[in-house]
Amino acid sequence: MLIIFIAVIFLISCFRILNEYERAVVFRLGRIIGAQGPGVVLILPLIDRMIRVDMRTITLDVPAQDVISRDNVTLKVNAVVYFKVVDPNRAVTEVENYLLATSKLAQTTLRSVLGQVDLDELLAARDHINDKLEGIIAAQTESWGVKIANVEVKQIDLPVEMQRAMARQAEAERERRAKVIAAEGEHQAAQKLSEAAKIMELNPMTLQLRYLQTLSEMSSENATTIIVPLPIDLIKPFIK
């Protein structure tokens, strides 16, 4: 009876159940025999060793890094890396810990790439920098059986002095645009007035009609006193 019980325990210990997103890299007497799963996997006790590998996309937060940009601005920048294991055999045999290795590689690449760009480029061309980071990291992790899906610079912390300087610059830029728009409006208004004056000069009757329209507008307002300008042309006959 004891022998049967031991045999049942032995048989149960030979099987492992893997989820759909898991693979088992099996070593038999120290030699890899390949990835197995999902489902039930047979493992021989004392002979086989199994390492579970998660095949889902992993979200890796890259810790904030101290970076000095090309124009000597000190920044704190963090990022996020999305990646997944596509070859579990290489992920286990080519690197000791693919999670740690990918994290360290992302940190060093982040410092290296951002140190080669100016602050303005970092703020304005973030998509280009993300693509560059992704390309460099992906080239290194490909041999590990790891595929980089995306790399995103998440947050950029600027020194307080730099934030104030950028705020002053933005305010000055807004004032400049407002002055340019006002000047363009004055220029267009002057052009329209000049065109109207030329039309009235060619046709004096339009000036009289404008005079009458002005009188009509003045009379419609609630005013106790109305000053009516009298064109000199109207009284010239009486003067003579």
Secondary structure, DSSP 8 states (H G I E B T S, - for coil): -HHHHHHHHHHHHTEEEE-TTEEEEEEETTEEEEEE-SEEEE--TTTEEEEEEE-S-EEEEEEEEEEE-TTS-EEEEEEEEEEEES-HHHHHHS-S-HHHHHHHHHHHHHHHHHTTS-HHHHHH-HHHHHHHHHHHHHHHHGGGTEEEEEEEEEEEE--HHHHHHHHHHHHHHHHHHHHHHHHHHHHHHHHHHHHHHHHHHH-HHHHHHHHHHHHHHHHTS--S-------HHHHHHHH-
